[in-house]
Amino acid sequence: MREREMTAIIDFGAQYNQLIARRVREARVYCEVFAHDTPWEEIQARRPRAVILTGGPASVYAPGAPGVDAALFQAGVPVLGICYGMQLMAHRLGGAVTKGERGEYGGADLDLLETSELLAGLGPGERVWMSHGDLVREAPGGFRVLARTANAPVAAMADPTRRLYGVQFHPEVAHTPGGQRLLENFLYRIAGFRGDWTVSSFIEDSVRGVASQVGSGRAVAGLSGGVDSAVAAVLVARAIGDRLTCIFVDHGLLRDGEAEQVTRAFQGLEGLRLVAVDAADRFLEGLKGVTCAERKRRIIGELFIRVFEEEARKLGRVDFLVQGTIYPDVIESGRHGASLIKTHHNVGGLPEDLGLELVEPLRDLFKDEVRRVGAGLGLPAELTGRHPFPGPGLAVRVLGQVNRRRLDTLRAVDRIVTAEIREAGWYGRLWQVFPVLLPVRSVGVKGDRRTYGQVVAIRAVQSEDAMTADWARLPYELLDRIAHRVVNEVAETTRVVYDITPKPPATIEWE
Ligand code: XMP
């Protein structure tokens, strides 16, 4: 396989560090995130062409503050330190870092002091986003101060001879409009990347990689109806054809028409073998009387595995299991050293005791890249462009008891919500939008009669990565249309409410 040019991102634990990786990928440069305590020799062995040191919550003076091997700064590899990363660089190379008295959080105007490769194309008074307690008061010997702000005497610094660069502000966030430009200056002008990390090069490399991993073996893939498992399966099918069998376990908790959509998309793919199992009755039976969300997740997860195993055993000899693991799962599961953030019990997480070797063709990709690869492989836009959907499906959106009747009510509402949101051109602007069926009844008046009916909450959020999210400011007219249609067309409902809580402290889903 052709060796990929790579940027190493050393993670000092800021909450949004995945954003840096995503911005680098948007510049068509491949990158990987390493925990800060990964030995430098290990990172160096991967031959990074550039290194980025991220921000982080520590102070360089705190006991046990995370550091880096000094050899990094002598390696001749271009290094960009961001926020804590710059403070660390300054501290290690003899500059002065002081404790900020107040800290600085929010927008600031950049005062450019001299022209530089790093800040080329950024204008005077450029807005940048600051979020720091400590600051660099004096750059180390050999460095030039490229810019300052009212609060930060060293907002950007460079030692072009040693190829070391630092910025106090955050180029990765949307509040720094010139941030992408700065990162591209660093990657292209300073580090010399060509920007050739593209969907088609990924597909080509990865088809070759899978073909060589699987050899003449046979593989099985579980389809959940979601984007990741679908794209992983198609990619593997392209590499090994009908030696892959896809098993689609329909747990009966999908939205209207979704199961048919998956079956249609996959039946149409040449060479791919599809086994579709309608297991709705078994799942509903298992969920009978269960109201606790975590128990629902566990029951669904376990049943999914059981049904999948039964089908897989019917296939005879199988050596490999295809998983739709993506890069945020890898980073968050700590397999790359970052601390454990999320422990969602994912449906589709299959047991190790099947004795199968894993094939995870998407484990280097972010979600938006997975969507582009899916499109590049010819999957329909309705599948690749779909909002994230939880593995346990509508079971965690029907709060309380899950049964066919309540699922049907929620499906009918979901159909209306999705149609109206699409019609208004909002679907692509949202991270997720969905209704939730609440476990309370509320009074209403229909005709001349008082009725007691179901309450649905509408959740519509915008987010970059689901770690944080804000409720969408949908137009009143759109909300009005949705509410009208729901209470008129879905007889069981009497009331529609709109959820206006950000994450944190609320989560995106209601259970
Ligand atoms: P929360 O509700 O934790 O959700 O803010 C963050 C993202 O994860 C999705 N989600 C799940 N995905 N299994 C999944 O595969 C689950 O049990 C699960 N719970 C939440 C949620 O839809 C959002 O995109």
Residues whose N, C-alpha, C, O or C-beta is under 5 A from the ligand:
A	BS01	XMP	H344 H345 N346 P388 F389 P390 G391 P392 A466 T507 I508 E509
